[in-house]
Each structure stands twice: as C-alpha cells, then as structure tokens.
C-alpha cells in the first residue's frame, strides 16, 4: 500500500481528525446526491451523477490507508479524464439544443477536470495551479451557500414569464437544468467544493 500521490500524512493540514471529518461529510454528501439521482430524471439526474462520482472519489482521497494504492490512483485519473470529456460533450450538446451555454454544465466539466488533475502525481502538479483551483472552489462554496447560482438570469426559471414578470427577449434562452435546489443539496454541494479546495491546499 502507498499513499495517494502527493499526500503526506504528516502534513499539518491533514491530521487524522480532519481527514475523518472530511470523509464523513463527503459520505453524507454522497448519500444526499444518490437520493437525488434516484428521485430525479433527465438532465438533472445526469448532472448530479457527476457529483456522486466526485464525492465517491473524494472519500478515499481523505482515507488513503483504505484505498491508496498506485492502481487505484491510476484508475481515478482515468475515470475523471473520461467523465470530464463526457461532461464537456454534454455541455456542447445542451448548448446546441438550448442556444446558450449552461454554466452548471460548464462548472461540472471544470470540476471533473480538476478532479483528474488532483489524481496526478505530485511532481506533475504546480503549486500556483493548486492555489488557483482552491480559490475557484472557495468561490463555489460562497455561490452554493449564498444562492448565487439562482441569480444568473439564464438559470432563473422565473424569467420564462408569469403574472408579475415579463417574458425574456427572444434572444434569451432559459435552460432546462437550473440550480433551484433545497437546503440539503446546496449544503452538500458547498461541502464538496470546500473539501476539494482543502485537499488542493493540503496535498
């Protein structure tokens, strides 16, 4: 058995209690997102499935004693390269179908690509890139916590018209996949983003 690439268990930012706490938080996020995969359909189910894969992969990254083998890390890299490509393809298809790029699909594509990056050996990663990605995930934490995703016009279903709201201009498209989710979804999405940012700094 070996540790995850670039992860030193003596690092001060990765004491046992922190790793166990993050793993438990990610397990809760995994359960919440799995429930959504079961209950939802269409684009939303596919989009949440990407988060399920990320949550499932982040748990062993915080518990390398369990699954920290070289073969496992190589598999993780392959999985996330493939899933990032799939998400990119879906983003393009949805862009062509809905006449606008959905930022949620773009975000998922970037998240999966960063996950692939995180599975690279330490010598293949750059500290400045780690910090930039960590800052990006810090923004995500704020976005999910404060509901920023709901304020993007293209993700606001209310822009489709109604008694008190004008319909959008003909050039504006309202996408099918929106960020209108409950507290549990937002909280667990924020936890996932925080765990990924923390791991990038701690590795």
C-alpha positions in Angstrom: 0.0 0.0 0.0 1.1 3.5 -0.7 -0.3 6.9 0.0 -2.2 9.0 -2.5 0.0 10.9 -5.0 1.5 14.0 -3.2 -0.2 13.3 0.1 2.0 13.2 3.2 0.1 12.1 6.3 2.5 14.1 8.5 1.3 17.3 6.9 -0.2 19.7 9.5 -3.3 20.3 7.4 -4.2 16.6 7.3 -4.4 15.4 10.9 -6.4 12.2 11.4 -9.4 14.0 12.9 -9.6 16.4 9.9 -9.4 13.5 7.4 -12.0 11.5 9.2 -14.3 14.6 9.5 -14.0 15.4 5.8 -14.6 11.8 4.8 -17.8 11.7 6.9 -19.0 14.9 5.5 -18.4 13.6 2.0 -20.2 10.4 2.8 -23.3 12.4 3.8 -23.0 14.4 0.6 -22.8 11.2 -1.3 -26.0 9.8 0.3 -27.9 13.1 -0.4 -26.8 13.2 -4.1 -27.6 9.5 -4.6 -31.1 10.1 -3.3 -31.4 12.8 -6.0 -30.2 10.5 -8.7 -32.9 8.1 -7.6 -35.7 10.7 -7.5 -34.8 13.0 -10.4 -34.7 12.4 -14.2 -33.3 13.9 -17.3 -30.5 16.4 -17.3 -30.7 16.9 -13.5 -30.1 13.2 -12.9 -27.1 13.1 -15.2 -25.7 16.3 -13.7 -26.0 15.1 -10.1 -24.4 11.7 -11.1 -21.3 13.7 -11.8 -21.3 14.9 -8.2 -21.9 11.4 -7.0 -18.8 10.3 -8.8 -16.8 13.2 -7.3 -18.0 12.6 -3.8 -17.3 8.9 -4.0 -13.7 9.6 -5.2 -13.0 12.3 -2.6 -13.6 9.9 0.3 -10.6 7.6 -0.4 -8.5 10.7 -1.1 -9.1 11.6 2.6 -8.7 8.0 3.7 -5.6 6.7 1.7 -5.0 3.9 4.2 -8.1 2.2 2.8 -7.7 2.6 -1.0 -4.4 4.4 -1.5 -2.8 2.0 -4.0 -1.0 3.1 -7.2 -3.5 1.1 -9.2 -6.4 2.9 -7.5 -4.9 6.4 -8.2 -4.3 5.5 -11.8 -7.9 4.3 -12.1 -9.1 7.6 -10.5 -7.2 9.6 -13.1 -8.6 7.6 -16.0 -12.2 7.8 -14.6 -12.1 11.6 -14.3 -10.4 12.2 -17.6 -13.3 10.2 -19.2 -16.1 11.8 -17.1 -14.7 15.3 -17.8 -14.8 14.6 -21.6 -18.3 13.2 -21.3 -19.4 16.4 -19.3 -17.8 18.6 -22.0 -19.7 16.7 -24.7 -23.0 17.1 -22.9 -22.3 20.8 -22.4 -21.8 21.2 -26.1 -24.9 19.2 -26.9 -27.0 21.2 -24.5 -25.5 24.4 -25.9 -26.7 23.5 -29.4 -30.1 22.4 -28.2 -30.9 25.3 -25.8 -29.0 28.0 -27.7 -27.0 29.0 -24.6 -24.1 27.5 -22.6 -25.5 26.3 -19.3 -23.0 27.5 -16.6 -23.9 24.5 -14.4 -22.7 22.1 -17.1 -19.6 24.2 -17.7 -18.9 24.1 -13.9 -19.3 20.3 -13.7 -16.9 19.9 -16.7 -14.3 22.0 -14.9 -14.8 20.3 -11.6 -14.3 16.9 -13.2 -11.2 18.1 -15.0 -9.8 19.4 -11.7 -10.5 16.1 -10.1 -8.4 14.4 -12.8 -5.7 16.9 -12.0 -5.8 16.1 -8.3 -5.1 12.4 -9.1 -1.9 13.3 -10.9 1.4 12.5 -9.1 2.7 15.4 -7.0 5.6 16.1 -9.4 3.1 16.7 -12.2 1.2 19.4 -10.3 2.2 23.1 -9.9 1.6 24.9 -6.5 0.3 28.0 -8.3 -2.3 25.9 -10.1 -3.3 24.3 -6.9 -3.9 27.7 -5.3 -5.9 28.9 -8.3 -8.1 25.9 -8.2 -8.5 26.2 -4.4 -9.7 29.9 -4.9 -12.1 28.7 -7.6 -13.6 26.2 -5.1 -13.8 28.9 -2.5 -16.0 30.8 -4.8 -18.1 27.8 -5.3 -18.6 27.4 -1.6 -19.9 31.0 -1.5 -22.0 30.5 -4.6 -23.8 27.5 -3.2 -24.1 28.9 0.3 -25.5 32.3 -0.7 -27.5 31.1 -3.7 -25.5 32.9 -6.4 -26.5 30.3 -9.0 -30.1 31.3 -8.7 -29.3 34.9 -9.6 -27.8 34.0 -13.0 -30.6 35.0 -15.5 -30.1 32.0 -17.7 -30.7 29.7 -14.7 -33.8 31.6 -13.4 -37.0 29.8 -14.4 -39.0 32.9 -13.4 -37.6 34.6 -16.4 -39.8 32.4 -18.5 -42.6 34.7 -17.8 -45.5 35.0 -15.4 -48.1 37.3 -14.0 -45.6 39.8 -12.4 -42.5 39.1 -14.6 -42.0 39.9 -18.2 -41.0 37.1 -20.6 -37.4 37.2 -21.8 -36.4 38.7 -25.0 -36.4 36.3 -28.0 -32.6 36.1 -27.9 -32.6 34.8 -24.3 -32.8 31.1 -23.7 -33.8 29.6 -20.3 -32.1 26.3 -19.8 -33.8 23.1 -18.6 -31.2 22.4 -15.9 -31.3 25.1 -13.1 -29.8 25.4 -9.6 -33.2 25.7 -7.8 -32.4 23.1 -5.1 -33.2 22.6 -1.5 -31.0 23.3 1.6 -29.5 19.8 1.7 -28.4 20.0 -2.0 -26.8 23.4 -1.5 -25.2 22.5 1.7 -23.7 19.2 0.4 -22.5 20.9 -2.8 -20.8 23.6 -0.7 -19.2 20.8 1.4 -17.9 19.0 -1.6 -16.4 22.2 -3.0 -14.8 23.0 0.3 -13.3 19.5 0.6 -11.8 19.8 -2.9 -10.3 23.2 -2.2 -8.9 22.0 1.2 -7.4 18.9 -0.4 -5.6 21.0 -3.1 -4.0 23.2 -0.4 -3.2 20.3 1.9 -1.7 17.9 -0.6 
